[in-house]
Amino acid sequence: MVFENPVVKELVEKTRVLWAIGHALGLMSWDTETYMPKEGSMERGIASGELSVLRQKILLSPEIQSLLEKAEKQEDLNDYERGVIRVLKRATRIAKALPPKLVYELSKTSQEAVVVWREARQKNDYGMFKPYLEKIVKLNREAADYLGYEEHPYDALLDLYEEGLKASDMERVFSTIEPGIRRVLEKVLSSGAYPSEHELEKVEYSRDAMEKVNLEILKMFEFPLGTRSRIDVSAHPFTQHMGIKDVRVTTRYEGVDFKRTMYSVIHEYGHALYELQIDERLIATPLAGGVSLGVHESQSRFWENIVGRSMSFVKTVYPILVKYLDFVRKYSVEDIYMYFNTVKPSLIRVGADEVTYNLHIVLRFKLEKDMITGDIRVDELPEIWSDEMDRLLGIRPKNYSEGVLQDIHWSMCMIGYFPSYTLGNVLSTQIRHHILNDIPDFYQKIENREFHVIREYLREKIHKWGSTYEPKELIRRAFGETVEPKYFIEYLEYKYLGFKI
């Protein structure tokens, strides 16, 4: 048993209803993105808003709060029991701060805005989405004020996605990696060691054939399709976990440049694996989920980039590609490696390469921070977006769809989410550093399809703990240090300026 203290055990039992509501909201969110009829968004928004308010009301009920106070006073608790108390105290602080009306409006607005964003992006119509974004910024500004902050209102929103994270923390990370990225990018582009484009990026593929490739890759990873997971199609690839035994991923098929859908599947697999490998003794408890978005993103980027874009993986996946994609046959393993690792400034974040990706997050970090303070108005956003893209990457969007409308996150009321992507990228290279020390033949394991060794390493270090430890403590326990951005630049320099890996 992970919970031995009788007070904590009772607390876990009483809060199972909160998990159940989260389970229902997760299923509704997945359905919104996959199969819900377009006109269902209004009713879905109402249902989602009511359930969110109900969850808040139950959490703050005298019965649960009394139990939580009693549990805090218990002595000799184990790490899991302390973890439950920490998670519920944090949830309580947030729930007490946010008025039910605001919780309802955030939930309802996100359900409606996602549907509008999807159509606006398709039609390249920023005007259609702008009123929703104005409301979303206003609601998030109110949330920040209610939550409170010491340094910057954006800190209150960052903390919702990454416990304890502040804007100043991200500024420190960006101050380290932005100049390093610029240095590596300049050398890569001038040397031509990696191509800026590849002819395969313009080759069309059959969706049926590509679905078979993606399924074969998931099968190679021993992903439990049909038993504990499934894969579907959505406008924006994502992972949704309802529980440790029900985790779902999506991808999208654009009909050209097959690496996009393939890597979205590998990326989402990393997210899903985290949830699937949480200790099953934590099912339906406050600890039954990944600890933070930054740690979560480290898992998806580890599989997508550290594993998936390595030469060892290219050798492994090559037979699958030639089996289903006839046009791949004329390309060598080296050609495919170069296709998977092109480096060039690009407009779309989800398709950005390892070198330039984090510059996209620098952009969003600045815009979000200034929107929350009111230094940027929503109607100014497209032009400022273009100016910042020009400054950071030397390119400007030709339309709204490849600029300000490209991401789903703002439509979901998620302001403060994007920095977790950079944290994940940095942490993924940190994990690589340590896994190479612990498993020196790591890349050979990939080539031999011994993915179970890698999965087990990640399970023991990170996955099985769920939310037992706060993010910084989890990383310290796993690797003996906090998040360290130097590993990211070292990785880029080694791979792109030194040895192809």
MARVO-652365 format. One record per residue (C-alpha): residue number from 1; x negated, y negated, z. Coordinates in nm, 4 decimals, padded with zeros to 6 digits. Each point is the difference from the previous one (the first is absolute). Example, Ala and Ser with C-alpha at 12.3 -4.5 7.8 and 13.67 -1.06 7.14 Angstrom:
NODE:seq:px:py:pz
NODE:1:-01.2300:00.4500:00.7800
NODE:2:-00.1370:-00.3440:-00.0660
END
This chain:
NODE:seq:px:py:pz
NODE:1:00.0000:00.0000:00.0000
NODE:2:-00.1269:-00.3504:-00.0815
NODE:3:00.2390:-00.1679:00.2447
NODE:4:-00.0267:00.1357:00.3549
NODE:5:00.1069:-00.2928:00.2144
NODE:6:00.3773:00.0336:00.0659
NODE:7:00.0663:-00.3740:-00.0302
NODE:8:-00.1783:-00.0241:-00.3352
NODE:9:00.1747:00.3163:-00.1190
NODE:10:00.3366:-00.1551:00.0816
NODE:11:-00.1035:-00.3220:-00.1733
NODE:12:-00.0928:00.1943:-00.3157
NODE:13:00.3341:00.1820:00.0071
NODE:14:00.1990:-00.3216:00.0483
NODE:15:-00.1797:-00.1752:-00.2859
NODE:16:00.0566:00.2840:-00.2483
NODE:17:00.3025:-00.1917:-00.1257
NODE:18:-00.2357:-00.2817:-00.1059
NODE:19:-00.1985:00.2496:-00.2047
NODE:20:00.3273:00.1266:-00.1501
NODE:21:00.1010:-00.3493:-00.1104
NODE:22:-00.3455:-00.0487:-00.1501
NODE:23:00.0430:00.3315:-00.1806
NODE:24:00.3311:-00.1202:-00.1468
NODE:25:-00.1439:-00.3389:-00.1002
NODE:26:-00.2935:00.1731:-00.1668
NODE:27:00.2313:00.2200:-00.2038
NODE:28:00.2103:-00.3010:-00.0986
NODE:29:-00.3105:-00.1935:-00.1040
NODE:30:-00.1228:00.2904:-00.2134
NODE:31:00.3425:00.0292:-00.1642
NODE:32:00.0091:-00.3751:-00.0701
NODE:33:-00.3203:00.0338:-00.2000
NODE:34:00.0851:00.3217:-00.1819
NODE:35:00.3619:00.1010:-00.0540
NODE:36:00.2354:-00.2612:00.1446
NODE:37:00.2365:-00.1572:-00.2573
NODE:38:-00.0837:-00.3649:-00.0653
NODE:39:00.3233:-00.1348:00.1482
NODE:40:-00.0537:00.1915:00.3229
NODE:41:-00.2511:-00.2556:00.1284
NODE:42:00.2518:-00.2208:00.1787
NODE:43:00.1512:00.2826:00.2070
NODE:44:-00.3413:00.1533:00.0556
NODE:45:-00.1184:-00.3347:00.1326
NODE:46:00.2879:-00.0156:00.2479
NODE:47:-00.0599:00.3575:00.1179
NODE:48:-00.3735:-00.0577:00.0339
NODE:49:00.0537:-00.3222:00.1917
NODE:50:00.2464:00.1581:00.2419
NODE:51:-00.2276:00.2969:00.0694
NODE:52:-00.2990:-00.2286:00.0573
NODE:53:00.1961:-00.2024:00.2545
NODE:54:00.1285:00.3192:00.1652
NODE:55:-00.3556:00.1307:00.0344
NODE:56:-00.1038:-00.3271:00.1632
NODE:57:00.2997:00.0100:00.2366
NODE:58:-00.0705:00.3566:00.1115
NODE:59:-00.3703:-00.0696:00.0556
NODE:60:00.0852:-00.2975:00.2205
NODE:61:00.2736:00.1827:00.1917
NODE:62:-00.0368:-00.0033:00.3825
NODE:63:-00.0316:00.3792:00.0050
NODE:64:-00.3019:00.0159:-00.2309
NODE:65:-00.1649:-00.3138:00.1365
NODE:66:00.0363:00.1293:00.3558
NODE:67:-00.1579:00.3306:-00.1001
NODE:68:-00.2831:-00.1819:-00.1790
NODE:69:-00.0741:-00.2107:00.3087
NODE:70:00.0027:00.3127:00.2140
NODE:71:-00.2308:00.1803:-00.2430
NODE:72:-00.2509:-00.2881:00.0095
NODE:73:-00.0407:00.0552:00.3729
NODE:74:-00.0823:00.3699:-00.0333
NODE:75:-00.3545:00.1147:00.0739
NODE:76:-00.2247:00.2620:-00.1581
NODE:77:00.1690:-00.0160:-00.3402
NODE:78:-00.1619:00.1682:-00.2996
NODE:79:-00.0841:-00.1835:-00.3222
NODE:80:00.3253:00.0973:-00.1732
NODE:81:00.2078:-00.1273:00.2914
NODE:82:-00.1921:-00.3277:00.0099
NODE:83:00.0468:-00.0212:-00.3761
NODE:84:00.3774:00.0285:00.0311
NODE:85:00.0064:-00.2796:00.2559
NODE:86:-00.2233:-00.2224:-00.2160
NODE:87:00.2113:00.0515:-00.3123
NODE:88:00.3289:-00.0637:00.1809
NODE:89:-00.1346:-00.3053:00.1845
NODE:90:-00.1117:-00.1499:-00.3309
NODE:91:00.3353:00.0792:-00.1618
NODE:92:00.1750:-00.1538:00.3010
NODE:93:-00.2039:-00.3190:-00.0227
NODE:94:00.0902:-00.0384:-00.3666
NODE:95:00.3659:00.0922:00.0529
NODE:96:00.0397:-00.2443:00.2878
NODE:97:-00.1561:-00.2765:-00.2047
NODE:98:00.2160:00.0362:-00.3112
NODE:99:00.3693:-00.0927:00.0275
NODE:100:00.2382:00.2716:-00.1302
NODE:101:00.1344:-00.2427:-00.2612
NODE:102:-00.3508:-00.0445:-00.1424
NODE:103:-00.0647:00.3755:00.0011
NODE:104:00.3262:00.0501:-00.1869
NODE:105:-00.0777:-00.2709:-00.2553
NODE:106:-00.3514:00.1328:-00.0670
NODE:107:00.1297:00.3514:-00.0575
NODE:108:00.3003:-00.1046:-00.2087
NODE:109:-00.1994:-00.2466:-00.2091
NODE:110:-00.2703:00.2550:-00.0777
NODE:111:00.2532:00.2527:-00.1292
NODE:112:00.1541:-00.2600:-00.2313
NODE:113:-00.3247:-00.1675:-00.1067
NODE:114:-00.1686:00.3239:-00.1082
NODE:115:00.2702:00.0581:-00.2601
NODE:116:-00.0196:-00.3607:-00.1237
NODE:117:-00.3812:00.0104:-00.0105
NODE:118:00.0098:00.3139:-00.2126
NODE:119:00.2222:-00.1693:-00.2584
NODE:120:-00.1872:-00.3318:00.0178
NODE:121:-00.3304:00.1764:-00.0624
NODE:122:00.1467:00.1856:-00.2960
NODE:123:00.1448:-00.3208:-00.1463
NODE:124:-00.3001:-00.2178:00.0916
NODE:125:00.2387:-00.2351:00.1799
NODE:126:-00.1521:-00.1637:00.3082
NODE:127:00.3038:-00.2250:00.0375
NODE:128:00.2144:00.3051:00.0696
NODE:129:-00.2177:00.1076:00.2925
NODE:130:-00.1036:-00.3425:00.1342
NODE:131:00.3067:-00.0599:00.2248
NODE:132:-00.0560:00.3363:00.1665
NODE:133:-00.3701:-00.0698:00.0517
NODE:134:00.0820:-00.3390:00.1534
NODE:135:00.2320:00.1734:00.2451
NODE:136:-00.2577:00.2710:00.0717
NODE:137:-00.2720:-00.2563:00.0788
NODE:138:00.2426:-00.1914:00.2228
NODE:139:00.0969:00.3169:00.1884
NODE:140:-00.3644:00.1015:00.0464
NODE:141:-00.0875:-00.3496:00.1221
NODE:142:00.2769:00.0310:00.2583
NODE:143:-00.1239:00.3463:00.0964
NODE:144:-00.3531:-00.1329:00.0555
NODE:145:00.1315:-00.2759:00.2254
NODE:146:00.2056:00.2451:00.2058
NODE:147:-00.2870:00.2513:00.0269
NODE:148:-00.2476:-00.2660:00.1039
NODE:149:-00.3688:-00.0419:-00.0794
NODE:150:-00.3139:-00.1632:00.1379
NODE:151:-00.1896:-00.1078:-00.3107
NODE:152:00.2132:00.0141:-00.3154
NODE:153:00.3660:00.0878:-00.0736
NODE:154:-00.1201:00.2553:-00.2545
NODE:155:-00.1589:00.1957:00.2873
NODE:156:00.3438:00.0943:00.1310
NODE:157:00.0904:00.1576:-00.3353
NODE:158:-00.3354:00.1751:-00.0480
NODE:159:00.0461:00.1661:00.3390
NODE:160:00.3255:00.1602:-00.1161
NODE:161:-00.1945:00.2112:-00.2495
NODE:162:-00.3423:00.0260:00.1639
NODE:163:00.0062:-00.0080:00.3784
NODE:164:-00.2100:-00.2889:00.1321
NODE:165:-00.1123:-00.1303:-00.3408
NODE:166:-00.0482:-00.3769:-00.0400
NODE:167:-00.0611:-00.2259:-00.2987
NODE:168:-00.3438:-00.0772:00.1432
NODE:169:-00.0843:00.3735:-00.0078
NODE:170:00.0851:00.0165:-00.3696
NODE:171:-00.1942:-00.3171:-00.0720
NODE:172:-00.3043:00.1692:00.1535
NODE:173:00.0500:00.3080:-00.2171
NODE:174:00.0539:-00.2047:-00.3167
NODE:175:-00.3013:-00.2197:00.0752
NODE:176:-00.2112:00.3171:-00.0049
NODE:177:00.1461:00.1823:-00.2966
NODE:178:00.1026:-00.2800:-00.2400
NODE:179:-00.3573:-00.1162:-00.0761
NODE:180:-00.1112:00.3640:-00.0163
NODE:181:00.2741:00.0833:-00.2479
NODE:182:-00.0888:-00.3010:-00.2156
NODE:183:-00.3666:00.1026:-00.0018
NODE:184:00.0752:00.3599:-00.0983
NODE:185:00.2585:-00.1029:-00.2595
NODE:186:-00.2364:-00.2416:-00.1693
NODE:187:-00.2742:00.2626:-00.0247
NODE:188:00.2345:00.2715:-00.1250
NODE:189:00.1476:-00.2231:-00.2695
NODE:190:-00.3405:-00.1250:-00.1147
NODE:191:-00.1686:00.3432:00.0020
NODE:192:00.2790:00.1912:-00.1747
NODE:193:-00.0752:00.3012:00.2210
NODE:194:00.3745:00.0500:00.0319
NODE:195:00.2376:-00.0907:-00.2837
NODE:196:00.2463:-00.2863:00.0343
NODE:197:00.2519:00.1905:-00.2091
NODE:198:00.0512:00.3432:-00.1513
NODE:199:00.1953:00.1105:-00.3044
NODE:200:00.1990:00.2463:00.2126
NODE:201:00.1657:-00.2979:00.1687
NODE:202:00.2013:-00.0509:-00.3189
NODE:203:00.0814:00.3641:-00.0720
NODE:204:00.3628:00.0967:00.0486
NODE:205:00.0941:00.3147:00.1869
NODE:206:00.3060:00.2201:00.0275
NODE:207:00.1764:-00.0428:00.3324
NODE:208:00.0748:00.3717:00.0099
NODE:209:-00.3696:00.0846:-00.0458
NODE:210:-00.1088:-00.2551:00.2601
NODE:211:00.2506:00.1298:00.2528
NODE:212:-00.1644:00.3410:-00.0381
NODE:213:-00.3448:-00.1523:00.0584
NODE:214:00.1187:-00.1738:00.3161
NODE:215:00.1668:00.3146:00.1312
NODE:216:-00.3125:00.2037:-00.0739
NODE:217:-00.2150:-00.2460:00.1948
NODE:218:00.2363:00.0112:00.2971
NODE:219:-00.0036:00.3790:-00.0207
NODE:220:-00.3814:-00.0067:00.0030
NODE:221:00.0179:-00.2114:00.3165
NODE:222:00.2457:00.2568:00.1473
NODE:223:00.2666:-00.2661:00.0411
NODE:224:00.3142:00.1669:00.1435
NODE:225:00.2429:-00.0934:-00.2789
NODE:226:00.3487:00.1364:00.0564
NODE:227:-00.0638:00.1007:00.3596
NODE:228:-00.1089:-00.3204:00.1703
NODE:229:-00.0255:-00.2496:-00.2849
NODE:230:00.1141:-00.1038:-00.3464
NODE:231:-00.1058:-00.2385:-00.2772
NODE:232:00.2301:-00.2426:-00.1793
NODE:233:-00.0178:-00.3085:-00.2223
NODE:234:00.0371:-00.3632:00.1109
NODE:235:-00.0789:-00.3499:-00.1283
NODE:236:-00.2838:-00.0272:00.2513
NODE:237:-00.1766:00.3177:00.1236
NODE:238:00.0411:00.0570:00.3725
NODE:239:00.0087:00.2612:00.2766
NODE:240:00.2907:00.0371:00.2395
NODE:241:-00.0169:00.2210:00.3033
NODE:242:00.3177:00.1018:00.1776
NODE:243:-00.1894:00.2347:00.2309
NODE:244:-00.3049:00.2227:00.0214
NODE:245:00.1797:00.2614:-00.2092
NODE:246:00.1625:-00.2350:-00.2538
NODE:247:-00.2377:-00.2334:-00.1838
NODE:248:00.0771:-00.1237:-00.3523
NODE:249:-00.2145:-00.1666:-00.2646
NODE:250:00.0760:-00.1750:-00.3273
NODE:251:-00.1860:-00.1106:-00.3093
NODE:252:00.0912:-00.1820:-00.3186
NODE:253:-00.0540:00.0920:-00.3646
NODE:254:-00.0841:-00.2882:-00.2315
NODE:255:-00.0725:00.2205:-00.3028
NODE:256:-00.3540:-00.1259:-00.0528
NODE:257:-00.3328:00.0133:00.1882
NODE:258:00.0581:00.3272:00.1845
NODE:259:-00.2399:-00.0735:00.2859
NODE:260:00.2500:-00.2477:00.1452
NODE:261:00.2646:00.2562:00.0833
NODE:262:-00.2595:00.2621:00.0928
NODE:263:-00.1728:-00.2240:00.2522
NODE:264:00.3269:-00.1250:00.1446
NODE:265:00.0821:00.3652:00.0749
NODE:266:-00.3403:00.0614:00.1605
NODE:267:00.0338:-00.3241:00.1970
NODE:268:00.3446:00.0876:00.1323
NODE:269:-00.1203:00.3531:00.0776
NODE:270:-00.2501:-00.1557:00.2420
NODE:271:00.2806:-00.1838:00.1792
NODE:272:00.2188:00.3092:00.0088
NODE:273:-00.2783:00.2267:00.1272
NODE:274:-00.0484:-00.2257:00.3021
NODE:275:00.3634:00.0446:00.1041
NODE:276:00.0065:00.3716:-00.0824
NODE:277:-00.3062:00.0715:00.2170
NODE:278:00.1226:-00.1690:00.3173
NODE:279:00.0169:00.2454:00.2903
NODE:280:00.3406:00.1682:-00.0266
NODE:281:00.0388:-00.0188:00.3781
NODE:282:00.0627:-00.3726:-00.0582
NODE:283:00.3077:00.0541:-00.2213
NODE:284:00.2847:-00.2445:00.0780
NODE:285:-00.2088:-00.1927:00.2564
NODE:286:-00.1277:-00.3602:-00.0050
NODE:287:-00.3414:00.1370:-00.1072
NODE:288:00.1272:00.1806:-00.3121
NODE:289:-00.1426:-00.2352:-00.2636
NODE:290:-00.3208:-00.1555:-00.1261
NODE:291:-00.1439:-00.2550:00.2403
NODE:292:-00.0254:-00.2968:-00.2392
NODE:293:00.0119:-00.1036:-00.3619
NODE:294:-00.3755:-00.0638:-00.0134
NODE:295:-00.0815:00.3501:00.1201
NODE:296:00.2695:00.1358:-00.2310
NODE:297:-00.1469:-00.1826:-00.2984
NODE:298:-00.3442:00.1384:00.0819
NODE:299:00.1371:00.3476:-00.0583
NODE:300:00.1588:-00.0792:-00.3364
NODE:301:-00.3057:-00.1888:-00.1234
NODE:302:-00.2308:00.2726:00.1246
NODE:303:00.1780:00.2562:-00.2185
NODE:304:00.0529:-00.2362:-00.2911
NODE:305:-00.3503:-00.1480:-00.0168
NODE:306:-00.2535:00.1858:00.2125
NODE:307:00.1286:00.3402:-00.1120
NODE:308:00.1981:-00.0720:-00.3158
NODE:309:-00.2411:-00.2289:-00.1828
NODE:310:-00.3101:00.2064:00.0730
NODE:311:-00.1803:00.1934:-00.2717
NODE:312:00.0639:00.3153:00.2021
NODE:313:00.3744:-00.0518:-00.0206
NODE:314:-00.0161:-00.0776:-00.3717
NODE:315:-00.1684:00.3369:-00.0529
NODE:316:00.2713:00.1626:00.2099
NODE:317:00.2988:-00.1646:-00.1680
NODE:318:-00.1350:00.0140:-00.3558
NODE:319:00.1382:00.3511:-00.0768
NODE:320:00.3456:-00.1148:00.1121
NODE:321:-00.0143:-00.3035:-00.2259
NODE:322:-00.1003:00.1901:-00.3132
NODE:323:00.2627:00.2647:00.0748
NODE:324:00.2900:-00.2448:-00.0206
NODE:325:-00.1351:-00.3063:-00.1849
NODE:326:-00.1244:00.0994:-00.3434
NODE:327:-00.1566:-00.3389:-00.0664
NODE:328:-00.2428:00.0484:00.2908
NODE:329:-00.1740:00.2890:-00.1761
NODE:330:-00.2182:-00.2288:-00.2095
NODE:331:-00.1445:-00.1669:00.3107
NODE:332:-00.2776:00.1353:00.2210
NODE:333:-00.0012:00.0065:00.3794
NODE:334:-00.2297:-00.3040:-00.0089
NODE:335:00.2482:-00.1840:-00.2255
NODE:336:00.2860:00.0721:00.2394
NODE:337:-00.2096:-00.1135:00.2973
NODE:338:-00.0622:-00.3317:-00.1739
NODE:339:00.3704:-00.0319:-00.0857
NODE:340:00.0892:00.0558:00.3653
NODE:341:-00.2590:-00.2550:00.1135
NODE:342:00.0313:-00.2958:-00.2359
NODE:343:-00.0833:-00.3321:00.1638
NODE:344:00.1559:-00.3265:-00.1114
NODE:345:00.2015:-00.2863:00.1421
NODE:346:00.3666:00.0883:-00.0467
NODE:347:00.3373:-00.1532:00.0787
NODE:348:00.1819:00.2917:00.1618
NODE:349:-00.1035:00.0959:00.3532
NODE:350:00.1144:00.3630:-00.0087
NODE:351:-00.2100:00.0598:-00.3121
NODE:352:-00.3085:-00.1856:00.1229
NODE:353:-00.3327:00.1795:00.0241
NODE:354:-00.1953:00.0619:00.3197
NODE:355:-00.2263:-00.2995:-00.0503
NODE:356:00.2634:-00.2681:-00.0622
NODE:357:00.2975:00.1344:00.1975
NODE:358:-00.0640:-00.1889:00.3222
NODE:359:-00.0129:-00.3337:-00.1811
NODE:360:00.3708:00.0551:-00.0651
NODE:361:00.0493:00.0274:00.3746
NODE:362:-00.2024:-00.3176:00.0610
NODE:363:00.2544:-00.1743:-00.2241
NODE:364:00.3048:00.1365:00.1799
NODE:365:-00.1519:-00.0656:00.3421
NODE:366:-00.0482:-00.3672:-00.0822
NODE:367:00.3466:-00.0407:-00.1536
NODE:368:00.1813:00.1737:00.2854
NODE:369:-00.1867:-00.1951:00.2648
NODE:370:00.0817:-00.3315:-00.1697
NODE:371:00.3632:00.0917:-00.0728
NODE:372:00.0598:00.0705:00.3681
NODE:373:-00.1420:-00.3384:00.1047
NODE:374:00.1879:-00.1769:-00.2806
NODE:375:-00.3202:-00.1114:-00.1740
NODE:376:00.1279:00.1797:-00.3110
NODE:377:00.3613:-00.0216:-00.1146
NODE:378:00.1640:00.2928:-00.1759
NODE:379:00.0618:-00.2033:-00.3160
NODE:380:-00.3752:-00.0777:-00.0143
NODE:381:-00.0985:00.3629:00.0363
NODE:382:-00.0326:00.1095:-00.3671
NODE:383:-00.2364:-00.2850:-00.0900
NODE:384:-00.2111:00.0369:00.3145
NODE:385:-00.0105:00.3761:-00.0604
NODE:386:-00.1393:-00.0632:-00.3497
NODE:387:-00.2571:-00.2509:00.1276
NODE:388:-00.1234:00.2426:00.2666
NODE:389:-00.0202:00.2888:-00.2478
NODE:390:-00.2103:-00.2239:-00.2206
NODE:391:-00.2290:-00.0907:00.2909
NODE:392:-00.0399:00.3545:00.1277
NODE:393:00.0004:00.2051:-00.3199
NODE:394:-00.0240:-00.2459:-00.2871
NODE:395:00.3370:00.0947:-00.1511
NODE:396:00.3524:-00.1450:00.0000
NODE:397:00.3346:00.1862:-00.0228
NODE:398:00.1911:-00.0523:-00.3240
NODE:399:00.3355:00.0498:00.1706
NODE:400:00.1647:00.0430:00.3388
NODE:401:00.0172:00.3793:-00.0183
NODE:402:-00.3775:00.0356:-00.0099
NODE:403:-00.0380:-00.2751:00.2570
NODE:404:00.2200:-00.0964:00.2915
NODE:405:00.2657:00.2690:-00.0652
NODE:406:-00.2293:00.3024:-00.0249
NODE:407:00.0238:00.1279:00.3594
NODE:408:00.3032:00.1346:00.1856
NODE:409:-00.1171:-00.0959:00.3491
NODE:410:00.1448:-00.3504:00.0293
NODE:411:00.3407:00.1234:-00.1156
NODE:412:-00.0136:00.2420:00.2940
NODE:413:-00.0616:-00.2980:00.2359
NODE:414:-00.3513:00.1335:00.0628
NODE:415:-00.2187:-00.3064:00.0468
NODE:416:-00.3202:00.0954:00.1807
NODE:417:-00.0254:00.3438:-00.1615
NODE:418:-00.2569:-00.0629:-00.2759
NODE:419:-00.3126:-00.0406:00.2202
NODE:420:00.0450:00.3607:00.1106
NODE:421:-00.1041:00.1019:-00.3517
NODE:422:-00.3430:-00.1566:00.0444
NODE:423:-00.0333:00.1532:00.3465
NODE:424:00.0805:00.3347:-00.1598
NODE:425:-00.2583:-00.0436:-00.2746
NODE:426:-00.2675:-00.0921:00.2502
NODE:427:00.0887:00.2869:00.2322
NODE:428:00.0081:00.2534:-00.2851
NODE:429:-00.3669:-00.0702:-00.0744
NODE:430:-00.0774:00.0171:00.3700
NODE:431:00.1585:00.3460:00.0113
NODE:432:-00.2081:00.0985:-00.3025
NODE:433:-00.3165:-00.1064:00.1842
NODE:434:00.0845:00.2204:00.2970
NODE:435:00.1344:00.2968:-00.1941
NODE:436:-00.3259:00.0158:-00.1972
NODE:437:-00.1880:00.0193:00.3292
NODE:438:00.2308:00.2731:00.1310
NODE:439:00.0546:00.1854:-00.3293
NODE:440:-00.3139:-00.0628:-00.2125
NODE:441:00.1394:00.2069:-00.2908
NODE:442:00.3210:-00.2058:-00.0047
NODE:443:-00.0137:-00.0604:-00.3759
NODE:444:-00.0738:00.3654:-00.0663
NODE:445:00.3118:00.0864:00.2007
NODE:446:00.1998:-00.2177:-00.2397
NODE:447:-00.1545:00.1687:-00.3026
NODE:448:00.0769:00.3433:00.1480
NODE:449:00.3612:-00.1034:00.0769
NODE:450:-00.0610:00.0603:00.3700
NODE:451:00.2357:-00.2802:00.0934
NODE:452:00.1104:00.1786:00.3144
NODE:453:-00.3350:-00.0906:00.1590
NODE:454:00.0617:-00.3691:-00.0654
NODE:455:00.3601:00.0202:00.1145
NODE:456:-00.1047:00.1648:00.3254
NODE:457:-00.2673:-00.2640:00.0637
NODE:458:00.2553:-00.2794:-00.0437
NODE:459:00.2548:00.1869:00.2084
NODE:460:-00.2351:00.0338:00.2949
NODE:461:-00.1416:-00.3512:-00.0204
NODE:462:00.3142:-00.1993:-00.0774
NODE:463:00.3211:00.1745:-00.1040
NODE:464:00.0954:00.2263:00.2876
NODE:465:00.0096:-00.2833:00.2530
NODE:466:00.2874:-00.1855:-00.1666
NODE:467:00.0454:-00.3246:00.1953
NODE:468:-00.1573:00.1272:00.3227
NODE:469:-00.2818:-00.2570:-00.0129
NODE:470:00.0091:-00.3579:-00.1224
NODE:471:-00.1831:-00.0443:-00.3354
NODE:472:-00.3288:-00.1365:00.1329
NODE:473:-00.0182:00.2683:00.2701
NODE:474:00.0759:00.2776:-00.2495
NODE:475:-00.2856:-00.1117:-00.2261
NODE:476:-00.2362:-00.0377:00.2951
NODE:477:00.0808:00.3518:00.1214
NODE:478:-00.0337:00.1472:-00.3495
NODE:479:-00.3195:-00.1735:-00.1106
NODE:480:-00.1506:-00.1746:00.3008
NODE:481:00.0455:-00.3506:-00.1433
NODE:482:00.2637:-00.2531:-00.1031
NODE:483:00.0906:-00.0848:-00.3604
NODE:484:-00.3225:-00.1077:-00.1698
NODE:485:00.0190:-00.1773:-00.3415
NODE:486:-00.3666:00.0627:-00.0859
NODE:487:00.0800:00.3580:-00.1031
NODE:488:00.2248:-00.1259:-00.2779
NODE:489:-00.2694:-00.2124:-00.1636
NODE:490:-00.2581:00.2758:00.0484
NODE:491:00.2335:00.2427:-00.1782
NODE:492:00.0573:-00.2360:-00.2934
NODE:493:-00.3725:-00.0692:-00.0348
NODE:494:-00.0882:00.3700:00.0170
NODE:495:00.2612:00.1103:-00.2521
NODE:496:00.0083:-00.2882:-00.2448
NODE:497:-00.3571:-00.1291:00.0168
NODE:498:-00.1823:00.3199:00.0900
NODE:499:00.1344:00.3519:-00.0434
NODE:500:00.3220:00.1159:-00.1596
NODE:501:00.1931:00.1952:00.2617
END
